[in-house]
Amino acid sequence: MANAEPFADRATRMLRSAPLAAVLVLYTLYSALPFAWIATMSVRTTSEISANHYAWPTVWHWEKYRAAWFDSNFGTYFWNSTLVVVAAVAVVTVLGAAAAHCLARYRFRGNRLVYFILFSSIIFPPQIILISLFQVMAGYGLYNSRLGLTLVYIGLQLPLTVYLLEGFFARIPQDLFDAAKIDGYGDFEIFVRIVLPVGMPAIATTVILNFIQLWNEFLFAVVLVNDPGLSTLPIGIRRFMGDYFQDTGMIATGMMIAVLPVIVVYAFFSEKLIQGMTAGAVK
Amino acid sequence: MAVVRLDNLSKRYTGTADAAVDRVSFTVADGEFMVLLGPSGCGKSTTLRMIAGLEAISEGALWIDGRQVNTVPAKDRDIAMVFQSYALYPHMTVRDNLAFGLRRRDVAKAEIERRVALAASILGLEPLLERKPFALSGGQRQRVALGRAIVREPKVFLFDEPLSNLDAALRVATRNELVKLHRRLGVTMIYVTHDQVEAMTMGQRICVMNRGRVAQIGAPLEVYRNPADAFVARFLGSPPMNLFPATLRTDGGRALAAAGTHAIPLERWRTEALSPGREVLCGIRPEAFEIAGRTTAGTATVTGSLSAIEPLGAETLLLVDLGPGVGEVTARVRDDVDAPIGSTMALSFQPASVYLFDRTSELAIPAEGRA
């Protein structure tokens, strides 16, 4: 072990990295503990939780999940959320990627103006359009419909998606496009066969961000949908809260049901698609 | 194989006063290896991109294999291009990178496999076919880029500084491989570079470009020995040619260039052909100098103060200050030099190695004999 690191050097290195490790541990606890707490509450009854907020479950009430799904209409809420969010994210991703590609790659009059308008819409809080949007939706017969909510979600997330993807796509080297052109591919084929695969890390990022954002979206869902049969999960969870009583145990169970798809989406996209997609494209 | 002819080709970008490429004309013969050489921004890459169909042509005509292709899309020009950045598709394996262009052209699967296998064997890519670009070294990536061009079996190969991202040793090796490849395929190749060594060693002819225009076209040694103007003289050669202002005069029937306190004898020009008093630039290549006293008779001599010594092993660069009006010149000598800095240094040279350029136009003043 001629090249073994001397003990003193190793100790110094570990001491130096200790503050960073401590910060990371604290942040991980800060993020994970509330989640773990909700997870324990999801299998405890509200009366057990009231008796001791932080206790470990003595009896694991898995039947609460069944009750939430069947008795409290969570199956419907889950279906509504899935339908609206998956459709919105799919449309936002395809439209956003196409728009970002155009803005990043093609020189045309008004390119930067369009980009600036999109960027501006990110700055303003969405609440300021709530009343006018409500009137528009009602006027077009889209109030209290999943299609209406999907369209609103698309409009909400599209600017940020275009903004994020445009930044990434603009960094894809022009040589790749030129090479594909010489190889005989047209603009649309280049978008599908080159831009989308090469831009997959950025696209996966926007899919995760948009999915989480819309899956948890409450404000527009509560204002634009009134029918319980069309409500999404965040509204469903809200139904466990009354004026005089809130069913904390069922809220926790509902939250666990709601958070599961987010974890699945995150795990799938972050693990499978981001790894080394662009390394080695160009020097 | 094909002849490529550029006829007054120009490129103007909107919003810019000067043309990026200004009335460039030359013809690349069938199977010829032509190098476009010049400094950054001289228009050589833009010219190549116009030939490729990646830049629209503002004026002039471009002919490939007897067909005017000004408005023909890149994909239909039957050309292949190797880029400086390799431009490999990062999400595809080496095999898919090679086959990508052929699939689009509906080449039969068996034929694609044959061509990929052939290119892979020529370039030694067989063990790498299932790898993705990120798992390749710089040299391997460059070979894949080359392979992608080879499988297409195009009429014309275009290279845009393909060796710039390689380290020095690999660059030399790849340079030789490219020359061999050209001999093997016998295809028309147009190669852009700013590296004069690449141009001199690879090109059958070189086209030196400056400020969007062709400065000179010719065989590498021809251009080196007879530069058309001071720009070409400076650009070709390392270190560059020493150029200093001088005034022509005659002395006892002999033509001289008076530069500072020095009188440079001019043997290659007839005295009556040179007007006394004409302002010129006098040029002497560093390798034309030798340390005085170590060579045969018949040489001219200039004396100055030694400013710096740069030993390179096989040769030594000397910077010698020849005083006001001339300034510092560089001499490349084969001897080891251990003279102290600041000491007097006499440099000898053959008068036949002197070049003259007009001071205003910087065009070469033609001599009767060759340098």
Interface residues (C-beta under 8 A of the other chain):
Chain A: P173 D175 L176 D178 A179 A180 K181 I182 D183 G184 Y185 E189 I194 P197 V198 M200 G276 M277 T278 A279 G280 A281 V282 K283
Chain B: R49 A52 G53 L54 P73 A74 K75 I79 A80 M81 F83 Q84 S85 Y86 A87 L88 Y89 P90 H91 F100 G101 R104 R105 K132 P133 F134 A135 L136 G138 R141 R148 N165
